Amino acid sequence: MTGSISESTGIKELDNLLGGLFVGDNVLLETEVGTFSKLFIEKFIEEGLRKNREVVYISFNSSPLTLVKRFEKINTEKLTILDCFTEGKGHGERIFQKFYDKDVSSIKVIKIELPQVADYFHRMFDQITGDKGNYTRYIFDSVTGMQELWGDESKIQEFYTHTCPMLFDMKTIAYWVLDKHVHSTTFKANLEHIGQVTIELSRVDDELFLQVKSATKRYNPKIYSKQKYEIQNSTITFV
């Protein structure tokens, strides 16, 4: 049954807290600036690739060249990048288009031509997921970036409402990353209700905290306790 198989987040302490990630989980990662959310995502990606899983990174905020350089040191044969940046926030500018003139990366990069059109992106994403198998890991690097392009929270909610159950049934695991201070309380509550796990990363002065806000089918009594964490040499350690 979907949800009965546990996979690692790539972070031991987080696995202990959650009992791992269940196949089918949609994880909403609500972040603040300076909480090293990219490192949480990288650990998730590296763990998937280590287990020979397909990984699909949907980029609204970073250029393909930036991502290729970021991931060039890991096993990239199973990694696919959906580039929603070049024709989105990059406005199709030549400096970003040049990546496709001489791309020699082993990472497969697919440029989405009309990422600012929600229905078009939805169709393209559905086509791509149709080619991927069970246990694929998906990373939506910025729900906030989606809103900046689509201009309407309702369009994101419509996509999320359709895609979460689809990814659940396809036995995948997905991370959805958003800036928690940008979106309305109602919007975030609706997304939290649909997904299986919500994790909040916050920064208070110079201290970093992680708190699980919701987690389906988890029964650890300490799961919702706020956890302090530290970053040392690209390692996340719970204090």
N, C-alpha and C positions, 0 to 999 in steps of 0.2 A: 504494500500500500504506500502511496506517495506520502512522504513525511516520516516514514519509519526508518529510513537510512540516514545515519548521522555522518556529516562531513565536517572537516575542520575549517575554521576561519583563518587559520594560519597564525593565530595568537593563542598560546596554550591557556592563559588565564581566562580569556574570553570564552574559549571552549568549555572550560570548567564551569563557568557561570551559566552559560546557555545550555550546556549539554551538547555542544556542537550545533551545526546548522543542519536542519532536516531538508532532505531533497523536496523541493517544492516551495521552500521559503522565499518570500520577498522581504528583503531587509531594508527598512527606511533608515538612512543614516543622517540625522539632523545635526549639523555642525556649526561651529563658530570659527572665526578667523583665529589662526594660531593654535589649533588643536591637533594638527598633524593628521588630518583625515586622509590625505594621500597615502600615508604610510599604512593605515588600516586597509586601504584598497589594494595597495601593492602586496601586502601579506596574503590577502584573499586571492589575488591573481597568481602569485607564486605557488601557493598551495595547490590551486587547481591544476596548474601546469605540471607541478611535481607529480600529481596523480594522473597525468596524461589526459586531463579533461580539456575539452574545447573551452576557450574563453573569448567572449565578445565584449569589446570595450566601446561604448557609444559616447563619442566625444563631442560635447557642445562648447567646451571652454578652452581646449588646447589644440594647437595646430598638429598635423600629423608628424611633422619633423620633430617637434618637441616630444611627442609620445614615443616615436621610434628611438630617439636618443635615451629616453627614460627607461625603456624596456629592452634595450639592445643586449644587455648582459644576461638575460634570462632565456630559457628555452622558448623560442618564438614560433615554432612550427604549428602550434595549436592556437595561436593568438590571432584574432581578427580585430581590426579597428574600423568602426564606422565613423567616417569623418563628416560630422555635421558642422564643423567649425569653418572650413574654407569658404563655403558658400553661405555660411550663416554670419557669425560675428566677424569673420574674416572678409566679408563683402566681396569675395571672389578676387581679391587683390593679387597682383602678379607675384608678389613675394611668397605667398602661400601656394599659388598654383605651380610654382617652379618645382615643388616637391615631386610632382607627377612627371616632370620632364626627365628626371634622372634617379628616380627611386630604385635603389638596389637593396632595399631592406628585405630580410626574410619574413618580416611581418606582412600579412595580407592587409592592405588598406583599401577600403571601399569608400569612394566619395559620394555622399548624398547630395544630389544636385539642387534640391529644393527643400532644405531642412526647415525653412521658415513656414512652410505650408504643412500644417499638422496632418491632414489627410494623406498627403503624399508621403511624408515620413512614415506614417502608420502602415501604408501599403508596402513600402520598401522593407520596413522592419519585419513584417509578417512573412515576406518572401525569404528573407535571410534566415529567420528562425526555422523555416520549413526545411532548410538544408542541414540543420544542426540536430544532434542526437540528445539522448537523455544525459543528465548530469552536466550539461553545458553551464558555465558560469557567465552571467551577464553583469556589466557594470554600466549604469547610467550616470555619467560623471557629474551631471548638473541638472536636476529638475528646475533649479532657478534659471539656468541658461535656457531651458526649454521655454519658460515663461517669458523671458526677455525676447525670444524670437516669435513666439505664438501670441503673446500679448494678452492672454486670457487664461486664468486658472481653470476655468471650466473645460477648456480643450485638453489641458494636462490631465485633469481628473477623468475625463472621458477615455483618454488613452490608457491611463493607469488602471481604470476600472475594467477595461477589456483585457489588458495585457497581463496583469497579475494572475488571474485565474488560468489564462492560457499557459503561462510559464509554470504555474503550479502543476497543471495537468501534464505538461511536457517533462516533468521531473527535472527541473533546472533549479538553480539558485541565483537570485538576482539581488544586487545592491543598487539602491536608488539614493543618490546623495543630494541634499538640499541645504541651503543656508537658512537656518531656523528663524532668523530675524527678518527675513524678507517676505515670507508668505503669511497669509491670514490664518488666524487660529482655527477657523472653520475648515479651511482647505487642508491644513495639516491633520486635523482630527479625522476628516474623511479618508485621507490616505492611510492613516494609522489604523483605522477600522478595517480597511480592505486587506492590508498586508499582514504578514505573520509575525514580524519582529520589528520593533522600533528601538533604535539606540540613539541616545543624545550625547554629543561630545561638547563639553563646555570648558571655559577657561575663567578662573577667578584669580585676579592678580597674576601671579606666575605659576599657579597650580592648575593642573589638568584633571578633568573628571569625566568619567564615563558612567552613564546611567541607562539601564534597560527600562524603557517606558512601557513596553508591551511585548509579550512573547507567548505565542500559542503553543499549547501542549507542553509547557515547561512547568516543573513543580518544585524547583529548588527554592527554599524559603528565603534565600539571600539574593535571589536574582535581581530584585528591584532596588537593592541598596546601591547608593552612589559609591563608585570605585575611583580612587585616586590613581593616576598612572603617570609614568615618567618615560621620557624618550632618551635613550643613550645609544649612540652608534647605530642608529636605525633599528633599534630594538625597543619594543613596547613592553614595559614591565609594570604590573599592578603593584602598588605599594600597600 
